[in-house]
């Protein structure tokens, strides 16, 4: 399952023509002439054009039959019926993968006006009638029946305090992250672990850093999209400044050690000794490591994202099948491709795994 919002089978030529038109290029010409014009433009020309057409054009991979031959959302089912070179290669390498606590912050501005985010105080009625339907439409490019949106709203309600606006806005953010990052990461891990020839080490990065990568509402109590990068690449000086942020230096040192160990050996625990021990992910126990503010042996967890994966990979597809019996709007079932026995993976994770393989090879 690829990230739902990535349209890997879209018309890339149309994207190119929109871009070309914004740059003043004639689009009623041959591809060669069009490309010649596009290549003649400067970086500043492109930056100005992007500001004009916003998100009409997607600058992301497509299934081109060459570099990306198969849509990731179909590849797991295909691999059940035939041996695929892409899947066998993927299963042959050691990988280190994971995601952050509030990845969904990245997508909040697409479903809620950015100038409304900081003061957002939704009611449960807002969540059920407005936010959930609009988020599912954004993620899957289709409208769902009330039975579906009500179930999703129930799943993402904090029943200890269902009317609390802070809890509601955090759950809205969690939903976006679960569908776009969390669940695809688990699917990818399951596909990888159908073979025992290699290893996968999974992480969940959770702390609130002193410096953010993307605009983030002050009410988000943990790591958002890309917040782990300064820690992963040793960004001391950008983070870890001041006594109150000294914990960041400790976490940087741990993460850099884990990552460099993995690059050297395929195992984040060696050759340099480090605690806590990072256990390998497997299908039965779902081991992972919580990368948190103050790490200890209790940072090692089990059954990583088990509840969320069960909902999005088992419950949600079954509900869609039951409610949309006529198959309307369900010709391309992004959400039905996976169960624990039929996982799929996210293309970005595969590309990262390939890059790591190049680093590890002598």
Long-range contacts (C-beta under 8 A, 24 or more apart in sequence): 1-72, 1-73, 1-76, 1-183, 1-184, 1-187, 1-334, 1-335, 1-337, 1-338, 1-343, 1-344, 1-345, 1-346, 2-71, 2-72, 2-73, 2-184, 2-334, 2-344, 2-346, 2-347, 3-180, 3-181, 3-184, 3-346, 3-348, 4-139, 4-140, 4-141, 4-179, 4-180, 4-334, 4-335, 5-107, 5-138, 5-139, 5-180, 6-58, 6-60, 6-61, 6-347, 7-58, 7-141, 8-60, 8-61, 8-62, 8-63, 8-68, 8-71, 8-72, 8-73, 8-347, 9-62, 9-63, 9-71, 10-58, 10-62, 12-62, 12-64, 15-57, 15-58, 15-59, 18-53, 18-56, 18-57, 19-46, 19-49, 19-53, 19-57, 22-49, 22-52, 22-53, 23-49, 55-110, 61-347, 68-347, 72-344, 72-345, 72-346, 72-347, 72-350, 73-334, 73-337, 73-344, 74-337, 74-344, 75-344, 75-345, 76-187, 76-191, 76-337, 76-338, 76-342, 76-343, 76-344, 76-345, 77-337, 77-342, 77-344, 79-191, 80-342, 86-350, 87-191, 90-191, 90-192, 90-345, 90-350, 90-353, 91-191, 91-192, 91-194, 91-195, 91-197, 91-198, 92-195, 92-197, 92-198, 93-198, 93-353, 93-354, 93-356, 93-357, 94-198, 94-199, 94-200, 94-262, 94-266, 94-267, 94-356, 94-360, 95-192, 95-198, 95-199, 95-200, 95-201, 95-349, 95-352, 95-353, 95-356, 96-200, 96-201, 96-202, 96-203, 96-258, 96-259, 96-262, 96-268, 96-356, 97-185, 97-188, 97-189, 97-200, 97-201, 97-202, 97-203, 97-349, 97-352, 97-353, 98-185, 98-202, 98-203, 98-204, 98-205, 98-288, 98-291, 99-177, 99-181, 99-182, 99-185, 99-204, 99-205, 100-177, 100-181, 100-204, 100-205, 100-206, 100-222, 100-223, 100-224, 100-225, 100-226, 100-227, 100-228, 101-177, 101-204, 101-205, 101-206, 101-222, 101-223, 101-224, 102-170, 102-173, 102-174, 102-177, 102-220, 102-222, 102-223, 102-224, 102-225, 103-176, 103-177, 103-180, 103-181, 103-182, 103-224, 103-225, 104-172, 104-173, 104-174, 104-175, 104-176, 104-177, 104-178, 104-180, 104-181, 105-173, 105-177, 105-214, 105-216, 105-217, 105-220, 105-224, 105-225, 106-176, 106-177, 106-180, 106-214, 106-224, 106-225, 107-138, 107-176, 107-177, 107-180, 108-172, 108-173, 108-176, 108-217, 109-215, 110-138, 111-135, 111-138, 111-176, 114-215, 117-217, 118-217, 118-218, 118-219, 120-165, 120-169, 120-217, 120-219, 121-165, 121-166, 121-169, 122-165, 122-168, 122-169, 122-172, 123-163, 123-165, 123-168, 124-153, 124-157, 124-162, 124-163, 124-168, 126-168, 127-153, 127-156, 127-157, 127-168, 127-171, 127-172, 128-153, 131-172, 132-156, 132-175, 135-172, 135-175, 135-176, 139-176, 139-179, 139-180, 140-334, 140-335, 142-329, 142-330, 143-329, 144-320, 144-323, 145-323, 145-324, 147-319, 147-323, 148-316, 148-319, 148-320, 148-323, 151-315, 151-316, 151-319, 152-316, 155-311, 155-315, 166-219, 169-219, 170-219, 170-220, 170-221, 173-220, 178-305, 178-308, 178-312, 179-312, 181-225, 182-305, 182-308, 182-309, 183-305, 183-308, 183-309, 183-312, 183-313, 183-338, 184-345, 184-346, 184-349, 185-305, 185-346, 185-349, 186-304, 186-305, 186-308, 186-309, 186-313, 186-343, 187-309, 187-313, 187-338, 187-343, 187-344, 187-345, 187-346, 188-343, 188-344, 188-345, 188-346, 188-349, 188-350, 189-281, 189-343, 190-283, 190-340, 190-343, 191-343, 191-344, 191-345, 192-345, 193-281, 193-282, 193-283, 194-343, 198-266, 199-266, 199-267, 199-280, 199-281, 200-280, 200-281, 201-262, 201-267, 201-268, 201-278, 201-279, 201-280, 201-281, 201-289, 202-281, 202-287, 202-288, 202-289, 202-304, 203-278, 203-288, 203-289, 203-290, 203-291, 204-288, 204-289, 204-290, 204-291, 204-301, 204-304, 205-231, 205-291, 206-290, 206-291, 206-292, 206-293, 207-247, 207-251, 207-291, 207-292, 207-293, 209-239, 209-248, 210-239, 210-240, 210-241, 210-242, 210-245, 210-248, 211-238, 211-239, 228-255, 228-291, 231-255, 231-291, 232-256, 232-259, 247-293, 247-294, 251-291, 251-293, 251-295, 254-291, 254-295, 255-291, 262-356, 263-356, 263-359, 263-360, 266-360, 276-300, 283-340, 309-340, 313-338, 313-339, 313-340, 313-343, 314-339, 314-340
